[in-house]
Amino acid sequence: MKSKPLFFLTGALILVCLLIAFGWSRLDTRPTPQSLSEVSEAKSLEKKAARAEYFFNMLRDPATNALPSNIRARELAYARTLPRIDQVLSRTGGAVPFNWVEAGPVDVGGRTRALAVDVTNANVIVAGGASGGIWKSTDGGASWRLKSDLAEINGVTSLAQDPRAGQTNTWYYTSGERSGSAGDQGGGASFFGSGFYRSLDNAETWQRIVVPTGDPTSFDAPLDYVSRVVVSPTTGSVFLASNGYGLFRSADSGASFAFVLGGAGDHEWSDITVATNGTLVATLSSGNENPTNPPGVYRSTDDGQTWTNITPTSFPNPSARSVVAIAPSNNDVAYVLTFTGEGSGATENIRFHKLNLSTGGSEDRSGNLPNFGGDTGFFDTQGSYNMVLAVKPDDENFVLVGGTNLYRTRDGFATAATQLTENWIGGYATANDISQYINQHPDQHTAVFDPANPNRLWSGHDGGLSLVADITTTASEVPWQKMNNGYNVTQYYGIAQHTTAGDGRLFGGAQDNGSPYFRFDGQTATASTDLTTGDGGYVYMGATFAVGSAQNGALQLSPYDQNGDPASFQFSPNITPPNAANQLFINPYAVDPVSENVVYYPGGNVLWRGDLTATMSDPNNAPAWQELTNITLPDGYGYSALTASIAPAHVLYLGASGEGAPVIMRLDNATTATDGEVARSIPGAAAGAYVHAIAVNPENADEIMVVFSNYNVVGLYHSTDGGQTYSAVEGNLTGDASNPGPSLRSATILPFNGEATYLIATSTGVYSTTNLAGASTVWAQEAASGIGNTVTAFITSRTSDGRVAVGTHGRGIFLGTPSQATAIEDDPEQPTAFTLAQNYPNPFNPSTTIAFTLAQPGEVTLSVYDLTGRKVSTLLQASQRTAGVHTVPFDASDLASGTYLYTLDVKAVGSTSRQAKQMTLLR
């Protein structure tokens, strides 16, 4: 009898382990989610918890059952030591293997926590993606440009402009997210900050001016998690709200900070705002039992030097996160929105107070907050993950509050917000059926009024950016505009490209943004169509149809229309096996690429095979599903990766994960077989390692790469005999004890133009090699100036034209097109025809042979370089050679072990050309 897969952790245990992994668990008072299994769009907090479980299992160090502390900063530090493909090949004159371009989507954003409009020019808007960096628009949001350094942590939590006359070119931003969303390194995890940043040229360039102190692996410093930065309009003082600490003030433009309110470990959450007259209001949550300053609300009228406790008597105790806002038109009026830490989803305890700062009076208006019930109409902050509070600049009573939805009131919630279309203005649609509000996305994080037009409102949410020209409209639906015009911070899980050469169709599953489909012609992307809903997952593009999936493995199919485009899946039937259970949050599946009517689908420890023939003609026809009961897994395991072959066809590789050694299996004749799987597990693979991907050579099903995504394990194995034997090929991506190497997420094997290129998608970008040499394999970074160190979740390639597609988790989709060898002088139309072969043997010790073929006579120079670009040997120097095949021996007895480049320069009539390859010396 099959057992239910363990998948390591469930329920409350997972949150406990996350807290242990990130330190200072005593600070966390969030409620434990009650369910991690039955997740729907309507149960957004449970969905977030299921996402957390999925990422935790995928990334944890199996030896410690925890994520390495401060892993993002540490893996980025290690990534800076790795070679870049452009730098390596430029030293030897070789061409980079791929030309990279950002494809899109151009109209789908992503989780945005920071947003501001220039006080001197409303056409200048600055936004901060939660994992996509700082972006700037100078044309009112018609276009956007990335301004962050891709080698830095690109998680932005708050930004602010110095509003004083003559100082408006100065901007600041903060990082460090105490409660994330499965972003860079795992769902629900906390992301350590990388410091405090400043721009002196109106947000064009940014410099880190304060670096976090303390232990980089522990939550023990004020800049670890910063939720807010504000600048006093009267003094220019900069204030930070630091989670776990309290409030800090800088009188020297952020160069140094002094503690002004709170205490180390006293409060989990804090927030701060500043009025136009310089009055400051701050909030401190519960934390330690005996804090220096009690939890509550505080006011300062002397630039933060002293603080008065103005906490309302009805303020909740205990309290979790609060956000605060002062009315710009009346600096005596402030509002506080608080999540008490009690309840979840529809039962969250949310409190709302109006304060009179001059008298110290307050009103508890919590009972008047909106609650329309149903699937999505309740006030839900998802455990404080999404909270918004803003006051209209010219009306102290016009207030916006937000959780998953955005709500408004024209009387400061003095009366109950019970009018559906008047009060409910964003997030989910007022139909209350889990559909989305038009052009406004659920999960609200920031709302900013245009300083030049108090009716104009910008909104930042999990879908990016939205704008409404008049927030006071009385129309039945607020006419939002999506403003993601090149604001490409989309967070992908899986992507697909059509396999036909030159085909521009792209499709992917994104975090909280469904599955955007669009076309890219090499320069321009079309508008996208969201083909699923919620969190998209793995996707497939076949000859005549596309398949998409949403969270927990919901599977849908759409035939192509007359233009070759799939229709929206949003209201298509779910074709998931009706008896499947225990699916992963992002559940893998595989359509057989040769017999596309066959799909393989895992549910926990059960494998299903579906016949899509009837569904391909009409998506309303359910597939014929067969449970492959004779293919079994050990107790406590579940399928986590599977891939089907092209040549020879119908070979299915399966990967399963559990507490013990990972399981790899091969099934031949998979379209018809009901048993006969053979064990292909990897000797020595780490117990508890998570099989995240299996890449198969499209021209040779016996060549595979197996990817384990955990930290601190050997994450990559290669086999050329169908898994009978393996070689560990993680090579220089391994890292060290201080700075671990990246988490490996996906791989592809690309045979093209007679040579195989191996590419790996990792948490610090994309790396490639043409020479797998066991533990000595040297991986070089691709697209350093485009993808950079952005988390890359998925990579795929096609042999028809050699194009590589990469789905990043924060910067959308990038495409790499193979570079072609061309003449570098004289007539570019007539390059010299020659071929430089791979040395043999390779790896070698200490001698090898290099061969090349000339189509016509030429002058040949053959040189050897190390990876720093230093020439270590010249084998041929301007040597005249005839047409034909030539061999040159190379003795490396005097060289150390490592990877070397050898280059061949050929001068012939009318042209000069160069080719380069890698070889590995093993002692």
N, C-alpha and C positions, 0 to 999 in steps of 0.2 A: 504493500500500500504506500502511495506517495505521501510524503510528509509536507506540511506547509513550510515554505522557505523561511528561515530565520531572519536573513538579511540584517544580522548583527544587532540592531537596536530598534526599539519601538517606544512610542508614547513618551512619557515623562523622562525615561532614561536618556533619550537622545539629547534633550535640552540640558539635563544635568551634565552630560559629557561635554556638550558645547561650552558650558560655563567653566568646567574644569580646564578645558583646552585653552580658554582665553583668560583665565585667572580671575581673581576677585569675585568669586561666585556670591559672596555675601552681599554684593551690591544689587543683585538681580532679584526683583520682586515680581516679575511677570508671571501671570497665571500659566499653568501647564495646559496645553491643548488637550482636549478630551478624546480626539480621534485623529488618527493619521491614515486611515484606510479609505473611508468613503468620502472622497473629496469632490466637490462640485464647484462651479463658478459662483454659485450662490453662497457657498461656505468659504469665504476668502481666507479667513484665518487658518482654517484647517488645511486649505490648499497650500498656504505658506509653510505650515508645519510639515506637510508631506514633501514639499520641495526641499526643506531643510534636511529631512531624513535622507532623501536621495543623494544630496550633495555630500552630506557627512559620510555616508557609507562609501561613496566614490573617492573621497579625498583623504580620509583618516589615515594616520600612520598605524598599521595593524599591530605593531609592537606595543604602542602606548594606548591604542584605542582613542586617540585624540588627534586633532589637527595641530601641527607644529605651531607654536606661538608666533604671532607676528609674521606669518609665513609670507605674506605679500611683499613686505619690505625686504625680507631676507632673500627670497628667490629673485627679486629684481637686482639686488646687489650681486648675486652670483651671475645673473644674465649679462651684466656689464662686462664680465670677464670672457665671455664667449666670442668666438670670431664671427665677423659679419661677412657674408658672401661677397658683397661688393668691395669691401676693403681688401680681402684676401686676393681676389682675382685682379683688382686694379693694380696691385703691386707687381703682378706677373704679366699684365697685359691681356689677361683672359676676359672674355665677355661674361656678364652675369647670366645665369641660365634662364631667368624669367624676368620679364618686364611686368611690374605690378601696377594695378589701377584700382581705385575704390569704385565699386559698382553701384552701391546703394544698400537699401532702398532710400530714395531721396525724400520720401514723404512719411516715413515711419520713424518716430523718435524712440525714446526709451526713458527709463526712470530718471527724473530730473528733480533734484532737491534744492538747487540754487538758481536764482533768477533775479535780474535787476535791469532797470531802464535808466539810461544816462540822464541825470538831472538837467543837463544842458542841451541834449539833443535826443529827442524821442525816437529817432531812427537808429540809435545805437542801443542794442540790447545785448546783455551778456548772460549766458546760461551755463550751468554746471551739471554735467551728467554724473550719475552716481558711480558709474564706472567708465565714463566716456570723456572725461576731462572738461576743460573750459572752452566754450565756443562763443564767437562774437558775430553779430550782424550789424552792418552799417547802413542797411537799406530797409529798416523797419521789419525785419524778419523774412524778407524775400529770398535771402540767401544767408548761409552761415559758413564760418571758417574756424577750424580747430586752432586753438592758441596754446594748448598744453604741450609739454615735453612728453613724448610717448615712452620715454624711459623712466618716468616718474610714476608713482601711484596716482592714477587718474580718477580717484573717488572724491568728488567735491560735495561738501555738506552745506556750505553757506558762503555767500560773497556779499561784499558791501563796497560802496563808493564813498569817498570823502566828499560830502556835499558842499563844503565851504567854497566860496568864490575864490578862484585862483588855485584851488587844490583838487579840482574834480578829475584831473588825470590820474589821481592815485586811487587804486582799487586794492582790495584784499580778498583772499579766499582761504577757507579752512578745509581740513580733511579729517577722516577718522569717524567711522559710522558704527555706533554702538549696536544698532539693530539693522542688519542688512536684509537682502531679499534673494539669496542665492546668486549673488553677483560674482565678484572675482573669485572668491574662494569658499563657496559653500553657503547654503541657505540658512538664513537666520543667524549667520555668524557675525561676529564683530570684526570690523576692519580697522586695524590700527592706522592712525594718521601718519602722514609723511612730513608734517611740519606746517608752518605758517608762511603763506605766499603773498607777495606784493607786486603790483605793477605800477610803474611811474609814467607809462605812456598810453594811458587810457585803455588798458586791458589788451594791448597788442602783445606784449611779452611779459613773462612772469619770472620772478626769482624767489626761491625759498630763502627767507631771511631769518627764520628761527627753526632749528632742528630739534626734534624730540630728544629729551634727556632720559636718563634712567636706563633700565634693562630693556633692550629692544624686543625681548621675548615675553615681557610681562606688562600687564595693565598697571603702570605705576608712575605715569607722568601726565601732566596737564594737557599735552598735545596729542595724547593717544586717541582721544575721541572728543571732537569739538563740534557742537551742534549749531552754534550761532556766532557771527561776528557782526558788530554794529560800530558805526563811527559817529561820535558826537558832532552835531552840526554847529555847535558853539565853540568847542575847544579843539576838535580834531582828535581827541583821545579815542583809542581803539579798545573795544571791550570784547572779550571772548567768554562764551558760556561753555564750560568744559564738563562733560559728563564724568561723574565720579569725583569731581572736585568742587566746582562752583564757578565764581566769576573772577576774571583777571582783567587788569587795566594796563594799557601802554600809553605813555605820554610822549613817546619818541617814534611815532609812526610804525609801531610794531617791532622795533629792534629789540625791545625787552619788555617783560610783563611782570606785574606785581599782583599778588593775591589780594582781593578786596572783599570777597564774600564767600562763605562756605568753609570747607575743610577737606583735606585728603580723605577719601573714603566715606565722607559724611552723607553724600547725596548721589543717587544714581543719575538723576537727570537735572538739568538746569536750562534756563532760557533767559533772554534779555532783549529789551527793546528800548529805543530812545525817542523822546518827543522832539518836536521842532524847537522847543525852548531849552533842550538839553536835559530835561528830567529823564531819569532812568528808572525803569521798572524791571525787576528780575524775579524769577521763580526758582525755588529749590524743592526737590522731591524728597521723599523719605529715603532713608539709608541706614546709617548707624543708629543705635538706640540713643546715644547721647551726643548729638552733633553740636559743633560750636555754635552754629546758627540753626534754629529749628526750621523744619520744612515750612514752606509757605511763600508769601509774596512780600517783596521788599522794594522800597523807593529810595532814590538818592537824588538830591538837588544840588550837590556840590561836586559833580563830575566823578562820582563813585568813591569819594574818599570816606564818606560815612553813609550808613544805610539805616532806614527806619522800617521796622516790621509792620506791614499794613495788612497782614493776613486776615481775611474775613473769618468771622467766628464759625461760619458754615463751610469753611474750606475743608475738603476731605482729609481724614487722617486714618490710615496712611494714604499717601498719594504717590502716583508714578509720574509720568511725563506731563508737564504743562507747557502751553505756549501762550504768549502774552502779546498784546498789541495796544498802543495808545492812539486815540483819535487825533489825526493831524489837525483837524479844525477846532479841537477843544482839548488842550493838553491836560485838563483835569479829569478826563474820562479815559479809563482803560478797561480792557476786557481780558479775562483769563479762561482758557479752555483746558480742562484737566481730565486725563484718564486716571482713575483711581488705582488701577492695577487689578480690579475685580471684574470677573466675568469675561466672556469671549463672544465674538460675533454679535448676535442680536441681544445678548445679555450684558454687554459691556456697560460698566458704570461710568458715564461721562458727565462731568459737572461743568457749569458755565456761570461765571460771575461778572457782574458789572461793578467797577470800582470808581469812587469819587476821590481823586488823588488830593484834592485840597482839603476835604473834610475827613478823609479816612473812612467814609461810609462805603457800604457795599450792598448789593442785592444778589441773591442766589436765584438765577433764572434758569436753572437746569431743567426744570419741569417743562419749559417751553421749547426745548430743543426739538428738532424734527424727528419723527419716528413713524414712518409709513408702513412698517411691517413688511410682510410678504417675503419674497426671495432676496431682495436687495435694498429695501427701503429703510432699513434701520440704520442708526448712526453707528458705524463700525470703524474704529481706528486700527484694527488688526493688531491689538496689543501695543498701540502707540506708533506703529510703523508709519502710518500716514495721518498727519494732523496739520490742519491749516487754520489760521485765524488772521483776518485782515479787516481793516476799517476804511471805508471810502474817505478820500482826502477832504471832501467838502461836506460830509454829512456824518456826524458822530453816531447816528443811529443805524446807518446802513452797514451791516456787518456780514462778513462771509465766514463760514466755518466749514470744515471738510474732514472727512475720513475716507472711506471708499468713494462716497459721493460728495459733491459740493452743494452747499445750501446757502441761502441768503435770507436776511430779514431786513425790513425797513424801519423797525423800531427796537433794535438791539435785543430781540427776543423778549421784549416786555410782554408780548402776548404769544400764545402758542403758535408754532409754525405748522399749521395743518392744511395749508393750501398747496395742493400738489404741484401745479405748474408754476406757482409764484415762488415757492420756497425751494424746491428741488431743481437745481440748474446745471448739474453736471455729474459725471461718473457713469453709473448705470442709467439706462433710460427710465423715464417715469412710468413706462409700461410695467415696470417691476417684474420683468420676465428674464433677467440676466442679459438682455441685449444692452448695447451701449448707447449712451447719449451721443447724438450726432456731433462728431468732431471734438468730443471731449471724453477723456479716458478715465476709467476708475483708478483709485488710489491717488489722492491729492497730497501734494508735498509743499507747494508754494503758490501764493497768489500775490501779484504785484500790480498796483495801479500805475498808469502812465502819469508821471509828474506834470506833464503838459496838458493832460486831458483827464479829469477825475472820473469820467464815465468809461474810460477805456481800460480793460483789465487783461493782463497776461496771466496764464495759469500753467504751472508745471506739475506733471503727474507721471504715472508709469508709462504713458504713451507719448511722452515728450512735451510738446508745447501747444497751447491753444490760445486764441485771442478773441475777445468780443469787443466790438466798437462801442457798444452801449450796454453796460451791465444793468441799467435801470429799465430796460425794455419790459413791457407788459405782455409781449407775445407769448403764445402758449408754449413755445420752445425757444430758448435762448440761442441766437444764431452764431454759434462759435465757428471760428475758422481754425483749421489745423495749420500750424506754422512750422512744421518739420521740413522746411524746404532746403534739404541738404544737411539738416541737423541729424547726422547719422550716428546715433548712439544706440542703435538697435542691438539687443542682446540675444544672440542666436544659440540654440541647442543643436540643431541639425539643418543641413542644407542639401540641395540637389541641383544639378545642372543637366540640361538635355545632352545626350551623348553625341548628337550630330555635330560635325565640325562647323564652326562659325555660328552655331545656334545661340541666341542670346537669352533664352528663357531660363530664369532663376527662381528658386522656390526654397523657402526655409521656415522652420518652426522657431518662434521667438518667445522670450520671457514676457508673458502678459500681453503680447501683441499678436497672438494667433499665428498664422502662417502666411506672411506676405509673399505674393507672387508678382514678378515684374520682368520686363525685358531690358537688356542692356546691349547696346550696339558697339561697345568699345569706347564710347564717349558720353552717351546720354542714356539715362534710365527712364523708362516710362513710369507713369503713376502705378502704384501697387494696388493689388486686390487682396484683401484678407480672406484666405480660403477656409480657415477654421475659426476657432475662438479660444479665449482663455490663454493658456500657455501652449504654444505649438510644440511639437516634438520632432521626431524623425519624419522625413518626407521622401517621396520617390517620384521621378519623372520618367515615364516610359514612352513607348512608341505612339500609343494612342490614348493614354490616360495618365492621370496623376493620382497619387495617394498621399493623404495628409493624416496627421495624428495630433491629438491634443493630450492634455495631462491625463495620466493614468491609462494611457494606451488607447483612447477612443480613436477608432480608425474610420476614415471616410475616403470615398473614391469619386472622381469626376472625370468623365470622358472629355476629350478636347472638342472645342467647337470648330466651326469652319475655318477659323483663323489660327487654330492650333493652341488655343488658350483654354485652361481648365476653368470651369465655372466655380462660383463660391460654394464651399462645403457647409456653410454655416447652418443650413437647414436641411442638409442631406442626411439620409439615414445613417446611423452608426452601424458599420459592418463588422464590428469586433465579434469574435466568437462568443455567442450568448452565455456559455458556461465558463468562460475564462475568468480567472480570479487572481488576486495577488500581483497585479501588474505593478511595475515600477512607475514612479511619477513621470519620468521620461522613458517610456517603454520602447525597446527596440523591436523591429520586425524587418523582414527582408522579402522583397518581391524577386522571384527568380528572373535574372536579367535575360535569360535565353527563352524561357517559357513563361511569359509575363502573366499568364492566367493563374500562376501558382504563387501563393504568398505563405511565408512561414512566420508564425506568430507565437511568442512565448507568453505565458501567464504564470508567473512564479516559477514553479518547477515542472510545469506541464508545457509540452510543445504541441502546437496546432498547425495543421496544413490546410489552406483554403484554396478552393477552385473559384477563381474570379470570373469565369467565362460569362455567366449570366449577368453579373454585376457590371461588367465592362460595357454591355449594351444598354443597361438600364440600372443606375445606382440604387433604385428601389428594390432590386432583386438581391436578396442576401446571398453571400457566397455559400458554397457547400463546404462546411468545416469538418475536419477529421482530427480527432484527438489521437496522437501517436503514443499510445499507452505503453508500447514496448520500449520506448526510449526513456530511460529513467536517470535520475540524479541521486546522489547521496542525500541523506537526511540533512536538512538545514541549508540546502543550496537552492539558488534560483538562477535562471538564465539572465545574463546581463549584456550579451553581445552575440550577434550572428551575422554571417555574410555568405552569400551564394556566389559561385564562380561563373566565369564566362567560357574559358577554354582550358581543359574540357568542361563541358556544361554540367550543371546539376550536382556540383559538389557543395555541400553545406557544411560550414564550420560553425561550431557552437561554443560559446564561452559561458561558464557559470561561476558564480561567486558565493562564498560562504565563509565560515570561520576558519576552515582548514585550507589546504592547498587549493588553488584555483583549478577548475576542471576545463579542459579543452577536448572537444570531440569532433570527429569528421564523419559525415554521412554521405556516401556516394549514391548516385541515382535518387537524389532526394525528392524529386517530383513524384516518385511512386513508392519508394521504399518505406516500409513500416517498422523496420528494425535494421540491424547491421551496422550501427554506429561503432566506430572504433575509438579507443582512448588515444588522445594526442596531447595529454597534459605535459607540462614543462617541469622536468626534474629540477628541484632546487628553487622553484618560484616561491615567494614569500607566502606563508600561511596568512589567510585573510586578504590577500591581494585581490583587487576588484578588476575583473576583465571588462574593460570599457569599449574596446574595439578590436576587430580582427580585419586586417587588410590583406587582400588576395591579389596577386599579380593577374591582370586580366588576360594575359597571354600564356599563363602557366599556373594552373591551380595548385601546383605543389609548392609554390613559393608564397609564404605568408609572413606577416608580422603581427604579433600579439601585443596589445597595448594594455598595461596596467596603469590606472590613473592615480593610485595612492601616492602620497609623499613618503619618502624614505624607504622605498623599495626599488629593486631593479625593475624598471618600468617598460622595457622593450626587448622582445625576443624575435629572432628571425629563423626561419626554416626554409630549406630548399627541397625537402623531401616529404612534404605534406604533413609535417609535424612529428615525424619519426625521431628526428634530432633537432636541437635548437642551439642557437648561439645568442648570448646576451649582447645586444648592440646599442645599449643606451650611451655608451662611450662618455664623451665629455659633458653630457647632460646630467651626469650623476650628482654633481655638487659635492659638498662636504658637510661636516657636522655643524659648522657655524652657519653656513648659508646653503640650505638644501637646493638641489636642482628643481626644475619645474615639475608640475604635475603634467603627465602626458595624457592627451585626450583622444587623439585620432591620428590615423596614418593613411598614406596612400602610396602605392607602388606604380610608377609611371614609366612603362617602356615606350620610348619615343626616339625616332631617328637612330635606332640601333643601340641605344644605351638606356639603362634603367636608372631613374632618379627616385630616391626615397625621400618622402617629405613627412614631417611630424608636426601636428598641431599641439601646442602646449599652452600652459598658463602664462608663459612669457613670450609668446609669439610663435612663428613658424620657422622650422629649421630643416635643412636638406643636406643630402650627401649623395654621391654616386658610388661610394666605396664603403661598403659595410665590412668592418675589420674587427669584429668582436668588441671587447672592452676598449680597444684603441680607436674605435670609430670616432671620427671628428665630424660633428654637426655644425653647420654654419647658418647664421640667422638670415632669413629671407626678408625682404621688404622692410628694412629697418626704418626707413623714413615714411612708410605708409602704415603698415600694421604695427611696427615697433614691438613693444613688449605687451601689447594688449592681449588679454586672455583669448585664445583661439579654441573654439569648442569642437569644430568639425572641419575636415579637409577631404576633398574628393578631386579626382582628375579624370580626363577622358583621353583615350589614345587617338581619337580621330584627328585632333589638331594639337594635342599636348597641353591643353589649357587646364590650369589648376584653379579650383574654387575653394575659398576659405570662409567659413562662418565664424566671426568673432563674437565674443560676449561683451559688447560695448561699442563696437565700431562698424557694425554691419558686415557686408560681404565684400571681399576683395578677390580679384582675379589675377592670375599670373599666366602670361602668354610666353611660350618659349622664345628665347632670343635665337636668331639665326646667325650662323657664321658668315661674315661678310668681309670683303677686302677693306683694309684700313687706309689705303692710298691708291693712287692711279685710278684705273677704271673700275668702279664698283659693280658694273654690270658683268664683269668677267673675272670673278674670283678664281684663284688657283684651286683646282680640284685636288684635295689630298685628304687622307684619313689618318688620324693618330689613334692607334689601338691602345687598349688597356694593357698595362704591363703584365707579364706572366713569369713566374707565379706572383700572386698578390693576395694576401700579404706575403712578404719574402724575408729571407734571412740567410746570408747578407747580400745575395746576388739576385738579379732579375733581368729580364730582357724586355726592351721597348721596341715595338714595331710600328712602322708607318708606311703608307703607300702614296706615291706621287703619280699623278696622271700625266705629268709632263716634267721635263728636267727643271731643276731649280736649285737655288742656294739655300742650304738648310742649316739652322742653328737649333740644337737640342740642349735645354738647360734644366737644372733641378733647383727648386727653391724650398725653403721651409715655410711654415705658415706665417711667419713674420714678414715674408717677402725677401729674405736674405738669400742670395744665390749661394748654393753649397757645392754645385758641380756644373761644369760645362762639358757635355759629352760630344757635341759637334759644334764647331764654330765656323760659320760661313763656308760650309763644306758643300761643294758642287756634287749633286747626285742625279742619276738618270731616272727616268720614269720607271715605276715598278715598286716592288715590296722591298723594304730595307729593315734590318734588325740591328740594334745596338745594345751590347751588354752594359749593365750598370752594377758596379761593385760598391756597396755602401758600408764596407767594413769599418770605416772611420766615422760613421754617423750614429747618432743615438736613435733609439726607438722612437717612432712617431709617424705622423702623416706628412707627406711631402707632395709638392706639385711639380710636374714636369711639363715643359712647354716646348712646342715645336713651331719655329718661325720659318716660313718658306717664302723666298723671293723668286719669282718667275717673271716671264715677260708680261708686263702690264699690271702686276698686282703684287701685294705683300699681305700675307695672312698669318694668323696665329691660332693655335688650339692648345688647350691645357687639360690635364687630367690629374687625379690624385692617386697616390700609391702609399702603402703602409709598410713600414719596416718594423718587424717584431723580433726583439732579441730574446 
